[in-house]
């Protein structure tokens, strides 16, 4: 880390696996402590005994590491490693499914528990999170939601909300500062573009920002550069930075 310049990251570095090499991510409080949990978390996600992930929840609750730091430096890298193992055929579908489910449980439990402490805070910002039909692995949506909650945002939608009529109904019935769309496959770029055009055609939503992210954006961000989104986010950190700017 000390050999890296503050404004340069070598292109061969995978920041999804090693966000600590990103100068902005290094500024998050509790980074060093969060990193120390990576090995233990990865282990409890795949071991047969389910008690390990419950103990991990308790340990992370006691750690008092900010939720957005856990999201960037612990949950996201471990999720990225799971994806890499699956792509490289180093693990099977059942192991990945069990590990992803456990990771989602850990993220959601900690996020909901931490949100109890900020419910009395006045929330000036609301975000609606949704996904395309091809976004089957939704742990990223849960991680992003945990970041927003930790920053005091009111989070609606999530992994269960797709780009269908229920999305437009929520947008019509409530006011949101930001719409976040997780895209699962690159071939869904036109579906995503059509949804954005439909949203932007509604003048009542003209002040709402739209951000797209997810596995497809991580794989080919250029494909999503001209679909009308206000932000094309390649990581949870970029989404968090957008939220921080909007809250200022």
N, C-alpha and C positions, 0 to 999 in steps of 0.2 A: 504493500500500500504506500509506503513511504517513497518508492521510486516513481510513482505516478505524478504527473503534473496535475495541478488543480483543475485545469480546463481541458485535459486531454485524456481519453481512454483509448488504448490500443484497439483497433477494429476486431482483432481476433478474440477479445475478451467477451464472454457471454454474460451480460449484466443481469440476465434473468436468473442465472445460477449464482452469480457473485455480485449482488447489488452493492456490496461494501466497497467496490472499486469505483463506484459512481460518486463524484465529489458531492453532489447534492444529497445523496442517500447517506453519506458519511456524517452529515450534519444532524441526523435524527438522534434524539436522546436514547441512550440505552442500547446503542447498536452492538457494542462489543459483547454485552451480556446476551443479547438475542441470538447472536451467531453461535454461542456456545451450546445452544439447545438443538441445533440442526441434526446432529448425529442421533441424539436420543429421540427426537421426534420422528425421524425417518424409521428408527427401529420399532417404536411402538405402533406405527401405522401398519407394519407388515407382520408383526409377531402374532401367533395364534391366540395368545391370552389377551382378551379384551380389556383386562384391568389396567394395562399399561397406559392406554390413552386417557383413562379417567384420572390416573395419577398425574399425567402430564398436564391436564387441565388445572388441577389443584396447584401444581408447581408453578405454572405460568400465572395463575391468579396471585400467588404469593410474591411473584417477582416484581410486580408493579411496573413492568416495562410498558410504555405507552402502546396502545393497540395498533396505531399506524406504524410504529417501529417493528412490532411483531409481524405485521402484514408484509412489510417490505423486506425485512431481513431474515425472517424465519419461514412464514407460511408460503410466500411466493417462490423462494428458491427450492424448498422441499417439493412443492407442487411441480415445478419445472423439472426437477430431477425424476419424479415419477413419470412424467411425460417422456423424458428421454429414455428411461429404462424400457418403457412400452414400445417406443419407436425402434429401439435397437434390439428388440426381442429378448431382452434380458429378464423379463418377467411376464407372467401370463395375465389374461384379462381379469380373472377372479381376484388375483392379488391387487391389481391396480384398482378394481372396483371397491374392494374392501378398504384399501388405503385411502382412496378419495373420499369415501363415505365417512371414515373416521376423522380425516382432516377437516371435512366440512362440519362435522359435529363439534370439533374443538373450536374452530373459528366462530361458528354461530353461538356456541355457549359463552365463550369469552366476550364476544361482541355484545350480546344481549345483556350479560352481567355488567359489563362496563357502562353500557348505555343508561343503566339505572342511575348512575351518578351524575348524568348530565340532563336528566329529564326536566329539571327545574330551570335549566338555562333557556333563555328566550331563543327560539330558532327562527332566524330570518331567512334561512335557505332550506329549500326542499329539493330532493333529487328523486327522479323516477328511473329505476333500472329495469332493463328488459333484455331479451336475447332473441337471436334468430332461431329457427327450428333446428338448424344443424349444430347449435352450441349445446352438445349433449353433456360435456364435462363442465359443470357449472361452478366449480370451486373458485374460479377467478371472480365470478360475480359476487360470491360471498365475501371474498377477501376485499374487493373494492367497497362493498357495502360496509364492512367493518371499519375501513378507513374513514368513510364519510361520517359514520356514527361517532367515531372517536373525535372527529373535528367539530361535532355539535350539529351536524346536518340531520334533518328529518328524512329518513330513507323509506321510500315506497317501492312496491314492485319487487323485483329480484329474479331469481332463477326460474320461477314458475310463470313469469309474464313473457309471452311471446309477442312478435310483431303482428298482432291481429286486432280485431275490433275492440277487444278489451283494453288494449293499450290506448287507442284513440278515445275511448270512453273515459278513462282515467284522466287523460290530458284535458278533456272537455269539462270534467267535473271538479278538478283541483288545479291549483296554481303551482308550477314548478320552476325553479331557476335553471335546472339542468336535466336533460334526458341523456342517460348513458345506455348505449346499445353494445352488447357483447355479440360478436360475429364468430360463428364456429368454423365456417368453410369459406375459402376464397371465392368459390362459385356462387356465393350468396351476396356478392357485392351489389348486384342489380336490385335484389329484394331490399337490401338495406337502403340503397339510393332512392327507391320508390317510396319507402316509408318516410325518409327524410323529406322528400318533396311534398308528400301529403301533409306532414306536420307543418312545414314551412308555408304551405298554402293557406293555413289558418292564421289570419291576422292577429287573433287573440293570443297566439303563441309566439309572436315576433320577437319578444324579449328573451325568450328561453334559449339557452345554449344547448348544442347537441354535441356529444362526444361519442366516438366509436372506438372499440377496443376488442380484446378477445384473441383467441388462438389464430384466427385468420389474419388479423391485423398484425400480430407479431410475426407471422410468416411472410406476409407481403404487404407492408404498409403503403407502398406506392399505389397499389390497386385501389385504395380507398381515399386517395388524396384529392379526388375531384368529384366526390359524391355529395358535396354540400355541407358536410359536418364542420362544426367550428373547431374541432380538435380530433386528430387521429392519434390515439394514445397507444404506445407500444408496451406500456407497463403500468402497473398500479401506481408507481411513483409519479408518473406523468399525470395521471388522473388526480392524484392527491395535490400536486402542485397547481393544477387548474382550480381545484376546489379552494385552495388556499388563496389564490388570486381573487376569486369571486367573492370570498368572505371578507376581503380586506376593505 
